Amino acid sequence: MAAVRVTWLGHAAFQLESAGTVVLIDPWITGNPRSPLKSPADITRADVVCVSHEHGDHGFADAVEICRRTGAVFVSFFDLAQKAQAQGVSVIGGNVGGTVPVTDSVRVSFTLAFHAVPVVGFVVHLNGVNIYHAGDTCLFSDMRLIGEKFPLDIALLHIGGYFTMDPADAARAVELLRPRVAIPIHYGTFPPIEQDPQEFARLVGERARVVILKPGETFEYTP
């Protein structure tokens, strides 16, 4: 296993980097008031770009632009991958329950998520480290199965409420998923989803290490 650098790009957007491989998840940059980047052009290197669903705050359009420019592979559920492919990018489309090999160092597993539109969560297997991104979702009991099937090193969990889990539900998700590290995301971008990440950390307690990032900050995880 190799160390993984996890950088929060604001809202639900992340960059994962390990041993020269770069994975982006839900890279919403254009119009994101919490993005530390000015435009998708600031992403100069990417190998894999995962998009959980098509809502504008999860970066489908920016992902397509990044893939065109960098040659990265676009990964999502089959229908959204087909839409990206029609715009001229290389894609891999999977679905819930499946795991797809993307590069020599990256596999992506598709997990359940529940939202207003078709959506998936991801477990990104990057050089032996398992990183779970919940996608926009409520709390659901089968999160326990995700944690049992894929022993999780890091869980990226929405705490904003209103549209997704709030801090209490996200803390319950930690109990079900059992990650080593939990990082709160998808909060503070708009007034309806203002939350205190310290409340999430308090509710999680000793169940996991909670890492609270500011947009643009990086956490380095060493297995």
N, C-alpha and C positions, 0 to 999 in steps of 0.2 A: 504494500500500500504506500501511496505517496500523500504528502500533505496537500490540503485543498484550501485555497484562498476564496473566501465567500464575501462578495462585495454587494451591499445593498444599493440599488440604483433608484430607490424611492418607490413607494406604493408596493406593488407585488413583483417588481423587476429586480432580477439578480444576475450577477456574473459569477460563475464558478471557474476557477483556474487551477490546474494541477499538471505539473510536468509538461508545460507547454501547450496543453489542451485547454480551450476556452469554450465554455457552455453558457449560453444566455437563457434565462427563463422569463417569459412575459415582459419583453423589453420595451415597455411604454416609456418613450422619451419625449416625443413631440406633444406639447401641451401638458406635460406632467409638471405640476408646480413644485414637486419635491425632487425632481431629477437633478442630480449633480452635473449632468451632461447637457450641452446646449442643443445638440441635434444627434440623430442616428449616425451622422458622419463621424462623430467622435469615437465610435466603435471601429477601431482599425483592424481588429483581429477577432474572428469567431470561427469555430468549427461546427458547433451544433447550436440551433436556436429552437427552444421548446415553447409552444404557445398553448395555454390551457383552454382558451375559448376566444370568441370573437368580439366580446365587448371592448369598446374603444380604449378603456383604461388598462388593457392587458397586451396591447402592442402588436396586433396582427400586422398593420400597415408598416410599422417600423421594422418588424421582423422580416417582412418580405424585402424591404429596402436593404437591410443589413445582409441578408442572404445573397441578394443579387451582387452586392459589392464585394463581399468577402469570400463567396463560394461556400458558405456554411450550409449545412443540411437543415432544412426546416422539418421539425418533428411535431406532430399533433395527431388528434384523432382523424380517422380516414377522410371524412368529408371536408374538414378544414384544410387538411394537407392537399387534397385535390384542388381546392380553391387557390392555394398558394402555388401549386404546380402550374396552374393555368396562367399565372403571372410570371412564369419563367424561372422558377427556382427549383433546385433539387430537393426532393421531399422523401420522408418516410412517414407513412400513415399507419397507425396501429389502432387499437381500441382497448377498452377496459378488460383487464385480465391478461393482456399480452405484454411481452417484453421484446423489444427490438434491438438488435445490435446496430450501432450507428458508426462508430469508429473502433479502432483496436482498443481504445481505452474507455469508451463510453457505451453503455447500454441504458435504455430508458424503458421503465415499466409504467404502464397506464393503470391508474387506480380510479375508483369511484370518486365522484364529487357531485354535489347537488346544488343546483342554481337555477336561474330563470331560463337559461339557454343550454344547449349541449355543452358540456364541460368535462374535463378530466383533471385529475391530479397526476403528479409524476413522482416516481422514485428514480432519480438519476444515479446510476452506478458509475462513478468516476474514479478510475484507478483503485477500485476496491473499497471506496467510501460510498455509503448510501445516504443520499440527500433527498428528503421528501418535501415537495412543494404541494400544498393542499389544493391549489386551484381555488376559485371562489366556491365556498361550500359552507353548509351548516355542520354542526356536530352530528356524527352518526356512529352507531355502535360498531359497525364493521371496521372502523379504524383499528380496532384491536387486531383484526386479521392482517391488516397491512403491517403492523408492527411485528406480528408473529412470523409472517412470511419473509419480510425484509428487515432484519435487525438494523435499526436506523441509527446512524451516527448523528445526523442533523435533521431537524424538522423546522420548516419555514411555515409559520401558522398565522392566519389572519386573526386579528383581534378587534377590528374596527366596529363590529356590530352593524346593525341597520341592514346591510346587504349580506353579511357573512357572520361567522362566529364572533362573539364578544370575548373579553378577557376570561370570563368564567367558563364559557364553553371551550375556549382554546386551552385553558388549563386542564379541563377534563379530557380534551384530546391528547394532551401530553400523558395523562395517566393511561390512556388506552394504547397509544403508539409506543411509548417507552423509549424515546430517543435519548441519546446522551446529551445533546445540546438542543435547545429550543430557541428560535429567533422570531420575535413578533414582527408581523408585516401588515400591510394593507390597513393603515390607520393614519390619521392626521392629515390626509391629503385634502379632504373637504370637511366642512363643518359637521355633516351628519356622522362622520366616522372619527371624530376626535376621541382619543382614549389615552389613558396613562399606562405606558408599558410597565411601569413599576408595579402597578396593580396586578398585571399578568404575572410578573416575577413573584410577587407575594403569594399569589394563589397556587403557583406551581410548587413553591417551597423547595423541598429536597428531591423532588421527583426527577429533575433534570437541571443541568446548568443552563440558566437563561442568559443569553447574550443580547443586549440591547444596542443596536447600531443606529447611528445617524446616517442619513443618505450620503453616500460616497465613502463611508467607512468600510473597512475590511476586517474580517475575523479569519485568522489562520487556524485551521483544524489539523492537528497532527494525530493520526490514529495511534 
